[in-house]
Amino acid sequence: MAQKADNSLTTLVVDLADMSCFEAIAHDISDKSCWVVSDKVDQLKEEVGLRLAGFDKLVRGTVVAYGDNEALISFETGKCSEPTEKRREVRRPVWINAVVCGRANPITMKCRIVDASRSGCRLEGDNLNRLPREIDISIPGLDLPIASKIVWRKDGQAGVQLNWPFEPEPDTAPQSLLQKFDEEQAREEAKAKQKPKSRSGSKPKPRISAFGR
């Protein structure tokens, strides 16, 4: 599919290997893949989640190629990427400030994520023993809490199993995203036609963002 200006939108890219995230532009969206543009794409490891406009959760994908400040994300290979043995995953040292709260308990506290992999991470902080087993983790830049489960605790640290907030597989077809995107763009154009023009001319069309800004 050739790149078109109206087939691009802001997206949040989450690297599942180290829980880092950054904003990018997604374009050439199809039911199989899309390209994301950012000067940070060379930092991506392999598996990612995309917070695309029109979706309430992350769309799972895998980096299959790199270009000039671009990465090609396949939606097909990401669907069959569960490891046979999670302990073989590489744990990468990180330093991410996070907010943790109990899922069925009102307790909330700040802590640090000190290492991470696709399926788990290690928390460090005071009073982690007060947390219930079922928790939500909120990290900077991602407006979706990550449902998690504490599997061990020791000396101010806790090992956590992550359950990333992915869209259910049958609903992840990015073509449905294109339909939602076209509908949203049509609504914005209709609103723009109803607004009176300013003295300096018509107002520029607001930028469509995955984060409601």
C-alpha positions in Angstrom: 0.0 0.0 0.0 1.4 3.4 -0.9 1.9 5.9 1.9 -1.0 8.4 2.1 -1.1 11.4 4.4 -4.6 10.4 5.6 -3.4 6.9 6.5 -1.2 8.0 9.3 -1.7 8.7 13.0 0.0 9.1 16.2 0.7 5.9 18.2 2.5 4.9 21.3 5.1 2.1 20.9 5.8 -0.1 23.9 8.9 -2.3 23.8 7.8 -5.4 25.6 11.5 -6.4 26.3 12.2 -3.5 28.6 8.9 -1.7 29.1 10.1 1.5 27.5 7.7 3.5 25.4 7.7 6.4 23.0 5.4 8.3 20.6 5.7 7.6 16.9 3.7 8.0 13.6 2.1 4.8 12.2 1.4 4.7 8.4 0.8 2.2 5.6 -1.5 0.4 7.9 -2.9 -2.9 6.6 -4.4 -6.1 8.1 -0.9 -7.6 8.2 1.5 -4.8 9.2 2.3 -1.1 9.5 5.4 1.2 9.5 6.2 3.3 12.6 8.3 6.4 12.3 10.5 7.8 15.1 14.1 8.5 15.8 13.9 5.9 18.6 12.9 2.9 16.5 16.5 1.6 16.5 16.1 1.0 20.2 13.3 -1.6 19.7 14.2 -5.2 20.5 11.6 -7.4 18.8 8.1 -7.6 20.2 6.1 -4.5 20.7 2.6 -3.3 21.7 1.0 -0.4 19.7 -1.4 2.0 21.4 -3.3 3.0 18.3 -6.1 5.5 18.0 -9.4 3.7 17.9 -8.3 0.9 20.1 -8.7 0.7 23.9 -5.8 -1.7 24.4 -2.4 -2.6 22.8 -2.2 -4.2 19.4 0.5 -7.0 19.5 3.3 -6.8 16.9 6.8 -7.9 16.0 9.6 -5.8 14.4 10.5 -7.5 11.2 12.5 -4.8 9.4 14.2 -1.4 9.9 14.4 1.6 7.6 15.5 5.2 7.9 14.0 6.1 11.3 11.3 3.6 10.5 10.4 0.1 11.6 8.1 -2.4 10.0 5.7 -4.0 12.5 4.1 -7.3 11.6 0.8 -8.1 13.2 0.9 -11.7 12.1 4.1 -12.9 13.7 3.2 -11.2 17.0 0.2 -13.5 17.4 2.3 -16.7 17.7 5.2 -15.4 19.8 4.6 -17.0 23.2 7.8 -18.5 24.5 7.9 -22.2 25.3 9.9 -21.4 28.5 9.6 -17.9 29.9 12.7 -18.4 32.1 14.7 -18.3 28.9 13.7 -14.7 28.3 16.5 -12.1 28.7 16.1 -9.9 31.8 17.3 -6.4 31.0 18.3 -4.0 33.7 16.1 -0.9 33.7 15.2 2.0 36.0 11.5 2.9 35.7 9.5 4.7 38.3 6.1 3.1 38.6 2.9 3.3 40.6 1.5 0.0 41.9 -1.9 -0.5 43.3 -3.9 -3.5 44.5 -6.6 -4.7 42.1 -9.0 -5.6 44.8 -7.3 -3.5 47.5 -7.1 0.3 47.7 -3.4 0.3 48.7 -1.2 2.3 46.3 2.5 3.0 46.4 5.4 4.2 44.3 8.3 1.8 43.5 11.0 1.2 40.8 11.2 -1.5 38.1 14.8 -2.6 38.1 14.8 -5.3 35.5 12.3 -6.5 32.9 11.5 -9.0 30.2 8.4 -9.6 28.0 6.5 -11.6 30.6 7.8 -10.2 33.9 9.7 -7.6 35.9 11.3 -7.1 39.3 10.1 -4.3 41.6 12.1 -2.6 44.3 10.7 -0.4 47.0 9.6 0.0 50.6 6.7 -1.9 52.1 6.2 -4.2 49.1 5.1 -6.8 51.5 1.9 -4.8 52.0 0.8 -5.3 48.4 -1.7 -8.0 47.6 -0.8 -10.6 45.1 -2.9 -9.2 42.3 -1.8 -5.7 41.3 -1.9 -3.1 38.5 1.4 -1.4 37.5 1.3 2.1 35.9 4.4 3.3 34.0 5.2 6.7 32.6 3.9 7.3 29.1 1.5 4.4 29.0 -2.1 5.3 29.9 -3.0 1.7 30.4 -2.3 -0.1 33.7 -0.6 -3.5 33.4 -2.4 -6.3 35.3 0.2 -8.2 37.2 0.7 -10.9 39.8 3.4 -11.0 42.5 5.1 -14.4 42.4 7.8 -13.8 45.1 9.0 -11.2 47.6 12.3 -10.8 49.4 14.4 -8.0 51.0 12.4 -5.1 49.5 12.0 -6.6 46.1 9.2 -8.5 44.3 9.1 -10.6 41.2 6.1 -9.9 39.1 4.4 -11.7 36.2 3.0 -9.3 33.6 -0.3 -9.6 31.7 0.0 -7.0 29.0 -3.3 -5.3 28.1 -3.6 -6.6 24.5 -6.6 -6.4 22.3 -8.3 -9.8 22.0 -6.9 -11.5 18.8 -10.2 -11.5 16.8 -10.6 -7.7 17.3 -7.0 -6.7 16.4 -7.5 -6.5 12.6 -6.0 -3.1 11.9 -8.4 -2.7 8.9 -11.0 -2.0 11.6 -8.7 0.7 12.8 -8.7 2.3 9.4 -12.5 2.3 9.4 -12.5 4.0 12.9 -9.9 6.4 11.7 -11.9 7.4 8.6 -15.0 7.8 10.7 -13.2 10.0 13.2 -11.6 12.1 10.5 -15.0 12.6 8.8 -16.5 13.8 12.1 -13.6 16.3 12.6 -14.1 17.6 9.0 -17.9 18.0 9.7 -17.2 19.9 12.9 -14.7 22.2 11.0 -17.3 23.0 8.4 -19.8 24.0 11.1 -17.4 26.4 12.9 -17.2 30.0 11.7 -14.0 31.1 10.0 -11.6 33.4 11.9 -10.3 36.6 10.5 -7.1 35.0 9.5 -8.9 32.1 7.7 -10.1 28.7 8.7 -8.7 27.0 11.8 -6.2 24.2 11.2 -7.6 20.7 11.6 -6.8 19.4 15.1 -4.1 16.7 15.2 -5.5 13.2 15.8 -3.7 11.5 18.7 -3.9 8.1 20.3 -4.0 9.8 23.7 -7.0 12.1 23.4 -5.0 15.4 22.9 
